[in-house]
Amino acid sequence: GGGSPSEMAFALDTDQAVADFVVGLQSGLPDEVTAAVEDLSAPGTTPYGAVVSTGCEPPRSVAIDAGEAGFQVVPALPKSTVQCLAPVTYVVVFAVPDA
């Protein structure tokens, strides 16, 4: 799926912001993320997204913490004991009510 994990979520409030966010993703993931953002878009909310991790095992959970700099994305990653030959990209998309 591509992409690089980030601890900070990106506002996906414009078509350009969504295009910039999915530019490094591959294998149909850009279309899936774009569709998820469209599904979340509602008046009075702002969609955000982050690449949570890349690996062979999904995060057990993902916490979203609001801070002064924005929304921090904190995945709980399992300890892996196997070599990952085909990593998978895990993306989180969420909506936040406008202040």
C-alpha positions as CSV (number, residue, x, y, z in Angstrom):
1,G,0.0,0.0,0.0
2,G,2.9,2.4,0.4
3,G,3.0,5.5,2.5
4,S,5.0,6.4,5.6
5,P,3.6,6.2,9.1
6,S,3.0,9.6,10.8
7,E,2.2,10.4,14.4
8,M,0.2,13.4,13.4
9,A,-3.1,13.3,11.5
10,F,-3.6,15.5,8.4
11,A,-6.7,17.6,7.7
12,L,-8.5,16.2,4.6
13,D,-10.8,19.1,4.2
14,T,-10.3,19.9,0.5
15,D,-9.9,17.8,-2.6
16,Q,-6.3,18.9,-2.9
17,A,-5.6,17.9,0.7
18,V,-7.0,14.4,0.0
19,A,-4.9,14.2,-3.2
20,D,-1.8,15.2,-1.4
21,F,-2.4,12.6,1.4
22,V,-3.0,9.6,-1.0
23,V,-0.2,10.5,-3.4
24,G,2.3,7.9,-1.8
25,L,-0.3,5.1,-1.5
26,Q,-0.6,2.3,-3.9
27,S,-2.7,-0.8,-4.9
28,G,-6.2,0.8,-4.9
29,L,-5.6,2.3,-1.4
30,P,-5.9,5.9,-2.8
31,D,-9.5,5.2,-4.0
32,E,-10.4,3.5,-0.7
33,V,-9.2,6.4,1.4
34,T,-10.8,9.0,-0.9
35,A,-14.1,7.1,-0.6
36,A,-13.8,6.9,3.2
37,V,-13.2,10.6,3.4
38,E,-16.3,11.3,1.2
39,D,-18.3,9.0,3.5
40,L,-17.2,10.9,6.6
41,S,-17.7,14.4,5.1
42,A,-20.6,16.1,6.8
43,P,-21.5,19.7,7.5
44,G,-19.9,20.8,10.8
45,T,-17.1,18.3,10.7
46,T,-13.5,18.0,9.3
47,P,-12.1,14.7,8.1
48,Y,-8.6,13.7,9.1
49,G,-6.3,10.9,8.1
50,A,-3.0,9.3,9.0
51,V,-0.9,6.3,7.9
52,V,-0.9,4.4,11.2
53,S,1.7,1.7,10.4
54,T,3.1,-0.6,7.7
55,G,3.7,-4.2,8.6
56,C,2.3,-7.7,8.5
57,E,0.1,-7.4,11.6
58,P,-2.5,-4.7,12.1
59,P,-2.5,-2.4,15.1
60,R,-4.5,-3.8,18.1
61,S,-6.0,-0.3,18.5
62,V,-5.5,3.3,17.6
63,A,-5.9,6.2,20.0
64,I,-6.5,9.8,18.8
65,D,-5.2,12.4,21.2
66,A,-6.0,16.1,20.7
67,G,-3.1,18.4,21.4
68,E,-1.9,21.9,20.7
69,A,-0.2,20.9,17.4
70,G,-3.2,18.9,16.2
71,F,-4.4,15.3,16.5
72,Q,-1.8,12.7,17.4
73,V,-2.4,9.2,16.3
74,V,-1.1,6.5,18.7
75,P,-1.3,2.9,17.5
76,A,-0.9,-0.1,19.8
77,L,1.3,-2.3,17.7
78,P,1.8,-6.0,18.4
79,K,5.3,-7.4,19.0
80,S,6.2,-9.3,15.8
81,T,8.4,-12.3,15.9
82,V,8.2,-13.0,12.2
83,Q,10.1,-11.4,9.3
84,C,7.6,-9.3,7.3
85,L,8.2,-9.9,3.6
86,A,5.0,-8.2,2.3
87,P,4.1,-5.3,4.6
88,V,0.5,-3.9,4.6
89,T,-0.3,-0.2,5.0
90,Y,-2.8,0.6,7.7
91,V,-4.6,4.0,7.4
92,V,-7.0,5.6,9.8
93,V,-9.6,8.2,8.7
94,F,-11.8,10.0,11.2
95,A,-14.0,13.1,11.5
96,V,-13.9,15.8,14.1
97,P,-16.6,18.3,14.9
98,D,-15.7,21.9,14.0
99,A,-15.1,24.1,16.9
